[in-house]
Amino acid sequence: MNTRYKNIFLVSYFICFAFPGFSFTGKIDSLKSRLQINLHDTDRVNTLNFLAWELKENNLDSAILFSSQALELAKKLSASYPITSNKNNPSADKLVRTAQRGIASSHNNLGFFIFFKGNYQQSLSHHFSALLIRKKINDRIGIAASLGNIGIVYRNQGDYTNALKHFFSAVIIAKEMGNKRGVATGLYNIGHIYVEQKDYTNALKNYLEALEINKELGLKREMAMQLSSIGAVEGELKDFPNSLKHYLEALAIYKKLKIMPGIANILGNIGVIYQYKSDYQNALKHYHEALGINKVIKNKTWITANYANMGSCYTETGKYSLAEKYLDSAYTICKNIGEMNYNMDIEKYFSDLYNVTARYKLAYEHYKKYSVAKDSLFNEEKSKDIGRLEQKHEFEIAEVQRKQKEEERKRQEAVAVGRRNILQYSGILLLLFLLFIGIFLFARKFKKIHEPKTIRIYAKTLEISLFISFLIFFEFILVLLDPYTDTITGGEPAYKLLLNVILAGAIFPLHNFLEKKLKGNIIYQSETGL
């Protein structure tokens, strides 16, 4: 892939995965004010991390400083609690998890900030530390975030197999949890890998799917990311009108949200469109604007991209000394940060420059380096690995969908059974109510009967009816409590029998009272002749 477009795929990687579950809207002053008061340690950790996240757009050094302070404080906080959670003490367990989350968030933030400073190995170290803690406390949203972030660093190191492996794992977790935002971010990151493989059809498919999800969720920042990447792919396909259209849509969103990295990113890629159209004046204007922002926010990765693009542009315009100057700058930074993707293209730009200036030996040497770098990134074995990962991912996605369908079927079945049971329980209660009412109405007829033999027959009938009614009532209570019986008794037959005896013992006095009441009324009527 052309280096000109690579920075478009970097602005968005961490946005959804870096600090899931939080939304910040210009709180820098209020957060700084909070730090001046006597906060509880956990609140101070969170405030430091939130402040660092707010500062990331414009001041990476301060962001790193505050997250480092948060990390140290969270570690001290964690050390004051038991290492393992205590199930018998929910309060202590909550404190442990809160402290661990603080450590994980701090590592996660530092991994993000240091990534943009160009130290990929240190970034990986922080993200793996965050992943380890999140697995320990079973923070599935955080696990997905860390997996995605690790994949991003691998991608920038040119290790596409490992990158795709982690992206796929993140998407699986997001799908299992029904986390649409996480799914969209995973699809977006996977799309980047397809771009690197020049599989633009699959790249666009993933970007468009991610865009639709984020439109549904109303996530403007994420929509701008997808629009940017769609524009980049259209640029690669030489569809410049649509590419420029999508870039400008994304730029409008970034400007409205005041996201400086996004603005710099789009400006650089609009410059690419102008360069493709041979409008070098506008191309260089946009490159310089992007470079100015990236220098302010100290984003070495994108500074490399800007320098490389400017070097290529100056080669095409015949300003060879300027081209060599900017390519040298890009090469120096690229080597320092270990950026394999840019290294490959910078070698190609050097080869082009030396070829057009008739320095053929240097052109050949750089072309060889370009070929070696290209082979290390794209080879048959890696393509096979990616193919195997795709097949595995498709199987896992199908399995998640099958489980979700099965769970939905069971849920609907449970709802249907619940409705049926409610109707039947209601019917049984109504029947019992009518049965008891019938017995009392039946008893009232004794006022008109004076024959002792007939009274005895009616009394016996009343006794049997009352016994049967209470027997049905007892069985109904057993059926009603059946779903909870195993939980209460642990499924042990002796306990179940004991529970039934207790229920029978509770119902028997009521039956005995009503039977005596009714029989007494009959006898009284018989003796008084009423």
ABEGO torsion letter per residue (X at the ends): XBAAAAAAAAAAAAAAAABBGBBBBGAAAAAAAAAABBBBAAAAAAAAAAAAAAAAAABAAAAAAAAAAAAAAAAAAAAABBABBBAABAAAAAAAAAAAAAAAAAAAAAAAAAAAAGBAAAAAAAAAAAAAAAAAAGBAAAAAAAAAAAAAAAAAAGBAAAAAAAAAAAAAAAAAAGBAAAAAAAAAAAAAAAAAAGBAAAAAAAAAAAAAAAAAAGBAAAAAAAAAAAAAAAAAAGBAAAAAAAAAAAAAAAAAAGBAAAAAAAAAAAAAAAAAAGBAAAAAAAAAAAAAAAAAAGBAAAAAAAAAAAAAAAAAAGBAAAAAAAAAAAAAAAAAAGBAAAAAAAAAAAAAAAAAAGBAAAAAAAAAAAAAAAAAABBAAAAAAAAAAAAAAAAAAAAAAAAAAAAAAAAAAAAAAAAAAAAAAAAAAAAAAAAAAAAAAAAAAAAABABAAAAAAAAAAAAAAAAAAAAAAAAAAAAAAAAAAAAAAGGBAAAAAAAAAAAAAAAAAAAAAAAAAAAAAAAAAAAAGX
